[in-house]
Amino acid sequence: MKTKMKLMAAFKIWVAIYPSITLFLYLLSKSSLELPLYLKTLMLTLILVPWVVFVGVPFVDFIMRQLSIDINKK
């Protein structure tokens, strides 16, 4: 894989995961459930890895394709 493609993949993953992690940590902090760090991390990864793989990155790909199509029409 070329460097440009790797950078683009890293960017897409970051765009998908940053808001997801932020929202999940916010919701978890509002919860009255006090869990040890390792359980919070386990919950975070169990939810966010599939979310990012099956929803987040495909959504970012879709948006980027739409923007690319719009830019190419002009």
C-alpha positions as CSV (number, residue, x, y, z in Angstrom):
1,M,0.0,0.0,0.0
2,K,1.4,3.4,-0.9
3,T,2.1,6.0,1.7
4,K,-0.7,8.3,0.4
5,M,-3.3,5.5,0.7
6,K,-2.0,4.7,4.3
7,L,-2.4,8.3,5.3
8,M,-5.9,8.5,3.8
9,A,-6.9,5.3,5.7
10,A,-5.4,6.6,8.9
11,F,-7.3,9.9,8.4
12,K,-10.6,8.1,7.8
13,I,-10.2,5.9,10.9
14,W,-9.4,9.0,13.0
15,V,-12.4,10.9,11.7
16,A,-14.6,7.9,12.6
17,I,-13.1,7.1,15.9
18,Y,-12.4,10.5,17.6
19,P,-16.1,11.6,17.9
20,S,-17.1,8.0,18.8
21,I,-14.7,7.7,21.6
22,T,-15.5,11.2,22.9
23,L,-19.2,10.6,22.9
24,F,-18.8,7.1,24.6
25,L,-16.5,8.5,27.3
26,Y,-18.9,11.4,27.9
27,L,-21.9,9.0,28.3
28,L,-19.9,6.6,30.4
29,S,-18.8,9.5,32.7
30,K,-22.5,10.5,33.2
31,S,-23.3,7.0,34.2
32,S,-23.5,6.3,37.9
33,L,-21.8,3.0,37.3
34,E,-18.3,3.0,38.6
35,L,-16.1,0.5,36.9
36,P,-12.4,-0.3,37.0
37,L,-10.4,1.1,34.2
38,Y,-9.8,-2.3,32.6
39,L,-13.6,-2.9,32.4
40,K,-14.2,0.5,30.9
41,T,-11.5,-0.2,28.3
42,L,-13.1,-3.5,27.5
43,M,-16.5,-2.0,27.1
44,L,-15.1,0.8,25.0
45,T,-13.3,-1.6,22.6
46,L,-16.2,-4.1,22.4
47,I,-18.5,-1.4,21.2
48,L,-16.3,0.9,19.2
49,V,-14.2,-1.5,17.2
50,P,-17.2,-3.0,15.4
51,W,-18.8,0.5,15.2
52,V,-15.8,2.0,13.5
53,V,-15.3,-1.0,11.1
54,F,-18.9,-1.5,10.0
55,V,-20.4,2.0,10.4
56,G,-17.9,4.7,11.0
57,V,-15.3,4.2,8.3
58,P,-17.9,3.2,5.6
59,F,-19.9,6.4,6.5
60,V,-16.7,8.5,6.2
61,D,-16.0,6.8,2.8
62,F,-19.5,7.7,1.6
63,I,-19.2,11.3,2.6
64,M,-15.8,11.6,1.0
65,R,-17.1,10.1,-2.2
66,Q,-20.1,12.5,-2.2
67,L,-17.8,15.4,-1.7
68,S,-15.5,14.1,-4.5
69,I,-18.4,13.8,-6.9
70,D,-19.6,17.3,-6.0
71,I,-16.2,18.8,-6.5
72,N,-15.8,17.0,-9.9
73,K,-19.1,18.4,-11.1
74,K,-18.0,22.0,-10.8
